[in-house]
Amino acid sequence: MFGILKVSDLLSTLQLDLGERSYPIYIGKGLIQDARLFARHIRSGQVLVVSNETVAPLYMEKLLRSLSGFQVERVVLPDGEKYKNLDVLNRIFDQLLSKRFDRSCTLIALGGGVIGDMTGFAAACYQRGVDFIQLPTTLLSQVDSSVGGKTGVNHPLGKNMIGAFYQPNAVIIDIDTLNTLPARELSAGLAEVIKHGIIKDAAYFSWLETHIRELRHLDPEALAHAIEGSCVIKSRVVSADEKEAGQRALLNYGHTFGHAIETGMGYGVWLHGEAVGAGMCMAARMSRFMGWLSDEEESRIVALVAAAGLPVSPPAELSPSRFMELMAVDKKVMSGQLRLVLLKGIGKALITNEFDQESLSRVLASYNS
């Protein structure tokens, strides 16, 4: 019923523990062609695959062969962060409604973080919630956005300001999809890999320092280790704080600065990972200005970000005053106070609004001198 099964190389399976909403994360090679793996997580015959114009020509047919026993429809969206909005989201609902999909249907997100976020949000909203599977095809989405249930779209005034926490049935990570990933996108994904080491695991950070070259050259063993390590760290954080009431906000290290860059420059001008790379360096500098991080640790962070092929400074076009305006419209602002994720050392992050405003101004000014 489920088509030809290609024997895939399942390297590891993790479990994100959220009680009734728990789900597996599969990591391996050739998983996109493993029909039984998909069948395990699809309740009924109706499946909608959501992808974009870049990924669909590469992997849609392979996926459809694995779904041959189901009623499968597809939606192919334009590619890019600038299309992550409510207008484009409606194309998913149009297809679901025109094809009369019911509440037992399953959506599959075939693509990077934008496709995953939009598909997940559509699944959360359609008939008040239907199943979905994450099939991330970029390193950034494999190690970050596909895990944890954050879904949503952007608004012209702020990134990811419209969305929902909604968990998938499963995350299926096929490392082979990285073989077609442009070098710039690979580097963008490495930003989130590095982030996980910075905030939670100094040993993992050290491993990345010695293996960054292998990762950039798509060494499969190094990639599998990095993806698993990042997913383990993120799973632990999400399991302890699913809806970001506390410690999950540690995962936003570098993101307050990064989101300001993305919004200020226009969505898609800087890739998300590029903005986060610069944002992590800015947060490290601020931590040093606060007296919490040593010069050596800041230098190690900047060096690893640079070695990953990422920017280590914000764009010169954004003035300090414009940065402050953009940072004020952020999900991490509570009761009018901006919260930042800063460092007491590599592997030791904290969330705080008790930072020195002068240090923040000094950080922003230091890149415009």
N, C-alpha and C positions, 0 to 999 in steps of 0.2 A: 504493500500500500504506500510506503513512504519512499519509494524510489531506490536507486542503487546506493548501497552503503559503501563509501570509501573508507578504508581503515585509516583513521587519523592518529596522529601522535599526540595523545593527551599527556601533557607534561606535569600538570598539577591541577588540583581542584581545591578551592578555598570555600569556606562557608561564612557568609556575612550573617551574624546572629542578631536577628531582630524579632524573636518570638515567632508569631504567626506570619510575619512578613520576611522571614529569613529566606535567603536564596543562595545558590551556588555561583561561583566565579570559576569558569573553566579557562585554562591557559594551555595552548598547544599549537601544533602545526597542522594545517589542513582541516581545521574544525568546521569551516564554512561548508564543507562537502560531507559532513557527518549527519546523514538524515535522521538517524535514531536519536542523536543528541537534541535536535530541534523538536522531534515528535514527543520527547519526554516532557517538554514544557509548553505544549500547545493543547488547550483543552478541547477545542472544537474545530470544525473544518474551515472557518473563515480566517484568513490571514491577510493583513495589509503590510507590504514592505515599503518603508519610506527611505528614500536615498536621495542623492543629489547628482547633478549632471557630470561630476568628475568621477565619483565612485561607481555609479550604476553601470557604465560601460565596462568596468573592470571586473565586477563581482556579482552583478545581478543575476546573470544566467547560471552561474555556479550555485548560487543560493536557491534559485527557483527549481533547479534539479533536485535539491535536497528537500523541497517542499512539494514535490509532484503529487502527493496524495491529498493535498488540501485545495480549497477554493482560494486562489491567491490573486490579489489585485496589487497594483503598485502605484506609488506616487513618486515622481522624480522632481525634486525642487532645485531651484538655482543654488549654486555653490557660493558660500561666503557669509561672514558674520553680519554683513549689512542686510541680509535677507532673514535674519532671525527676528521676525516681528509678527504681529498679529495678522496682518494682511496675508502673508505667505502661509502662516499656520492654518488659515481657513481652507487652503487647498487640501489639507489632510481631512478635515471635516467634510468637505464637499465630496470627496471620494467615498468616505465611510457611509455617508447618507445616501448618495446616489446608488451605491451598490447594496444598500439595505443591510449593512452589517449590524449584528445584534450584540447584546451585552456579553456574550461568551467569546467574542472575537479576540484575536491577538494581533498586536502591532509589532513589527520588527524594525528596529532602527539600524540601518546599514549605512554607516558613515562615521564621521568624526563627531566632535562635541556638539556642534550646532544641530546636526541631525538627531543626535541622542537627546539633547535637551528639548527640542521641538516635538519629537515623537513621544517622549515621556510625558510632556505637558498635554499633548493631545489625548494620550491614553488616560491621563488623570481626569480630563474633562468630559470625554465622550461618554454619554449615558451615565455620568457620574463615576466613571472608573472602569476601565477594561484592562486586560492583561497586555504586557509588552515585554519584549526581549531586547537586550542591548547587544549589538554585534559591532563593536567599535573597530574602525579600520585605521585610526591614527594612534601614534604613541600617546599623545596627550589624552585622548579619550579612553585609551586602554588603562592608563594608570590613574586617571582622575575622574573625568566627568561621567563615565559610565557606571561608576561605583558610588553608591551612597544615596541615590534617589533625588538629587536636586534636578528639577526640570524647570523650563521657562523660556521666555523670550525677552528681548531688549525693548526699551522705550527710548526715544530720542533724548530724554533727560537722564537716563541711567541704565546701566547694564544689568540684566537679569532681575529687573525690578517687578516683573509680572511672572508668577510661576507657582509651583507647588512642590512639596516633598512627596514623592510617589515612587515606590520601589518596583523594580522590574521582577519578572519571574526568574530570570537568569541573566548572567553576563557571559558571553561566549567570545573569548579573545583568541583570534587566529593570528599568530605571529607572522605568518606568511604574507598577510596583507601589508606589512611594513616594507616589503620588497619594492612596492610601487610608490612609496611615500617620498615626495621631494625632500631634499636635504634640509630646506628651511623649515618644513613641517616637522621633521624629525627633531631638529633642535628645539622647536617650540614645545614638543612633548617632554624633552629632557628637563625643561624648566620645572615641571611638576615632579619629576623623579627627584631632582635635586632638592626641591622644597621638602619632600617627605624626610629626607635625611637631616636637613637643617632643623626641622621642628621637633623631631622625635627620636632620631637614631644616629648618634655620632659615628658608630661603627659602619653603618650603611653609607654615611657620607664619605668616610675614608675609603670604602670599597669603590665608590663612584669616582673618587679622585684617581684611583689607579686603573680604572677600567673605562674611562670616558672615551678613549680612542676606539676601543672595541665596540662600544655602543654606537658611536657615530659611523662605524663601518658595518653595522648590522650583523655583528657576530651573534648567532642564534642563542648560544649558551648564555652570553652576557645579557642579551635582551630578556630571555626567560627569567634570569635571576633578578634583573632590575624590575621587571613588571611584577613578578611575584612579591618582591620586597615592598614595592610601593603599595600594592593591593593589600598586603598584610597590615601595613601601617594604617592605611586609610580605613580598612575594615574595623580595626580595633577602635579607632576614634569614633567612627559612625555608630558602631554597636553601643558605645557608652553614651552617645548624645546624638540621636537620630535627627532631631530638628533644630540643631544649633542653639540650644538653650544655654550652652556653656562651652565646654572644651572643644567641640567640633569647629568652633571659630578659629582654632589654631591652624586649620587647613587654609585659612585666608592669608597666611603669611605672604607678604609681597603683593597681595591682591588689591588693597586699598589704593596704593600708589599705582599699581598696574591698571586697575579699572579707570582711574583718572586719565591715564595715558590713552587707553582705548577710546574712551568717550571724547576726550579733548581732540584727538587726532582724526576721529571719524572711524566707525567700526570697520575693521578689515584693513586699515592702513598699516597698523602694527598687528601682527598675530597675537592672540591671547598669551601664548607662552613667551613671546618676545617682551611684551609689556610686563609680565610677571617676572621675567629675568631681571629687567631693570628695576622693577619694584622690590625684589628681594635684596638687591644691592643697596637700594635706598634705605630699606628697613634695617639692614645690617649697619649702615653708616649712622643711622639715628640711634641704634642700640649702642654703638661706640661713643657717640656724643653724649649719651646718657650715662656713660661710665659702666655699662653692663657687659660690653663685649670687647675683647682685646683687639689690638691692632692686627695681630697675627690671624685671629679667627675671621675678622672682616676680610683680610687679604685672601685667605683660603676660599671664602665664599665667592668673592669677586673673580678669583682665578678660575674656579670651577665653572661658574656661569659663562665666563669668556671662552673656556675650553670647549663648552658645549655649543659654541657658535652663536651665542646670544648677546644682545646689547647689555652693557653694564651701567649705562647712564640714560636718563630720560631724554626725550626730544627737546632740542633747544627752543623749539617753537612755543613750548608751554612755559609761561612765566610763573614765578612763585605764587602770585596772586590768583592766576587762573587755576593753578593746581589746588589751591585752598578752596576755591569755589566748587571745583569738581569733586573733591574729597568730601565736601559737606553733603552731597547727594549720594549717600552710600548706605547699603543695608546695615553696615556696622555702626551707624550713628544711632545712639539711643538717648532719648531725653535731651536731645540737642548736643550731646557730647560724642566726639569722635573716639572710637576705640581702635587701637592699633595692635597688631601682633608683632612683638619685639622679642629680642633674644637676651638671655642671660648666659649664653654659650651655645655652641653648636650642639644640637639635640635637646636644647632647653629653651623652648619658646613659652611666652606668656601673653595673655590678652590683657590690655590695660588702657584705661583712659587717664591714668595718673602720670602722664608724661609731661615733660617740660615743653611748653609751647615755643619757647625760644629755641630749643633744640630742633623742633620741626621746621621752624623758619630758617634756621641755620642750614639744615639739610637741603631744603629747596633752594636756598640762595647759593649753596656750594656748587651746584651744577650750572649756575648761570653767571659765574664769575669769569 
